[in-house]
């Protein structure tokens, strides 16, 4: 098995192999083009994302600049995913993001890790574990999701949280390390922010 073939194996591999660097560079060229687009070039952005990403659904929007180890090559976005500026995708292996999920500014989704053993890090060994984000999630500004994490549908992760363990669906989770604060409840159907009520008559 080549080093390139090992990147999805969840085993240790040498990330600086010539074969990997060549493939990765080609992906990063497209990412450079995407980040160089003008705000008026929506169609060009959409076309580039279809080339760059493993999968990308209709209605997705990613605000440049986008930073991705493989230019989105191992990223699978559902429909209507929104990502604010400075999204960082450490996509050395697969990242899955479900439909209607929102990612705030400076969110990091990281699949890559390095051994604690110093002699292995000196030789540039690495491993990659997939990340999975469910449908209709909201990750606030500056959230960091570590390798191997799964976040369930509808879950909200508070700004600045570092997600080190899986999160179930339908909860609000915050902190470093991130922990479940409470389930999403009927009260959340009444108030959208502190004491501000939702006027359902005005909701389309």
N, C-alpha and C positions, 0 to 999 in steps of 0.2 A: 504494500500500500504506500503510495507516495505521500509526501507531507500535505499536498493539496487535498488529497482524498481523505486525510485524517481530520480535516477541519470540522466536519460534522459528526465525528465519531465519539466525541466527549472524552477522548483520550489525549494524552500529552503529544504535542507535535512541535516542530521547529517553525516558528512563524516567519522567519526571515529567509526561507528557502527562495531560490531564484524563481521557481515556478509560481509560487504564491505572489511574490512581489510583482511579477509581470502581469498576472491576471488582475491583481488589485489595482495597479496603476491604470489599466484600461477603464475600470469602473470609476475611478476617481476623476478621470478626464471628463466624463459625462456630468459628474457632480459639479465640477468647476463650471461647466457650461450652464448648468441650472442656476448656480449662485450668481452668475453674471447676467441673468435675464433682467429686463426692466419690468416695473410693475404693470405696464400695459400689455405685456406679452403672455397673457394667461394661456392662450392656446399652445404656445411654445413650451411653457412650463408643463402643461398637461402631457404633451407628447414626450417630453424628456423623462417624466416620471414613469411613463409606461415602458420606456426603454430601460430605465435604471433599476426599477423594483422587480422583485420576483413576482409579486402580484399587487395590483392597486385597483381598488374599486372605483366606481363612478362617484363624482362629487367630492373627491379628496382635495384638500388644500394644505400645502406646506409653505409657510412663510420663510423665504431665504433670510439669512444663510442656514443651510442644512449641512450638518457635519456627520459623515457616516464612513466607517472604516472601509466599507466595500461599496460605497455610493448607493446603498439600498439594494444591492444585488441579492441579499439574503433576507429581505424584508417583505412581509405579507400584510398589506393593509386591506381592511374591508371597505365598505361604502361609507362615504361622508365622514371620513376621519379628518379632523382639523388639528394642525400642529402650528403653534406660534413660533417665533424666531428662535434660532439657536438650538433647535432639536438636535441632539447627539445620539446617533444610533451606532453602537459598537456591535455591528452586525457581522462578526466573524462566523457566526452560525445564525440560525433562523430566529427572527423576531416576528411574532404574530400579534396584530392589533385588530380588534373587532370593529364592527359597524358602529358609526355614530360616536366614537370615542374622541375626546378632546384632550390635547396635550398642551400644557401651558408653556410659557417661555422657559428656555434653559432646562428642559427635561432631558434626562439621560436614561436610555435603555441599553444596558450593557450585558452582552453575552460572554465576553472574554474574561478569563482569569489567569493568574500566574501562580506557580507553586510557591508555598511558603519557604521551601528548602532553597537556600541561597545559591547553591551550586547549579541548580536547574535554571534559575532565573538568569544566571551569568551566561548560560548557553542559549538564552532566548526561547525556552520552552513555554508553551501556553496551552490552555484547554478552553473549550467553548461549550456552554450549556444554553439551550434555547430559553427565550423569554416569551410569555404568553399574557396578553392583556385582553380582557373580555369585551363584550359589546357594551356600548353606552356608558363607558367609564369616563371619569374626569380626573386627570392628574394635574395638580396645581403647579405653579411656577417652581422650578428648581427641584422637582422630585427626581430622585435617583433610584432606579430599579436594578438590582444586582442579578448576576447570572443565575438561571434556573428558576426564576420566580414566575408564579402564575397569579394573576389578579382576576377575580371573578366578575361577572356581569354587574353593571350598574354601580360599582364601587367608586367612591370618591376618595382620593388621596390628597391630604392637605399639603400646602406649599412647603417646600423645604424638607419633606420627609425622605428618609432613606429606607427603602423597602428591602429587608433582609430575609423575610419569610413570606410564604404564600398568604394572600388575603382572600377571604371568602367573598361571595357575591353579596350585594345589597347592604354594604356597610360604609361608614365613614372611618377612615384610618389616618392617623397623624403621628409625627414624631420621628426621632432618630435614636434607636431603631424604631421603625414604624409599627404601631400597634392599633388594633381596632378600638376606636373611641365609643362607637355605638352603632346600632343598626339604623338604616334609613327607615323612618316611621311615618305615621299619619300626620304628625306635626309638620313634616317637610312638605306635605301637600297644602299646608295652610300658610307657611311663611317661607319666603325665598331668601331673606337675609335678616337676621336678628328679629326685630319686631315688625318688619315690612311684610304685609299680607299679599298673597297671590290673589289677584282679581281674575277668577276663572272665566268670567263673562267676556274678558278682553283677550283671552287666549284662543288663537285660531286652531 
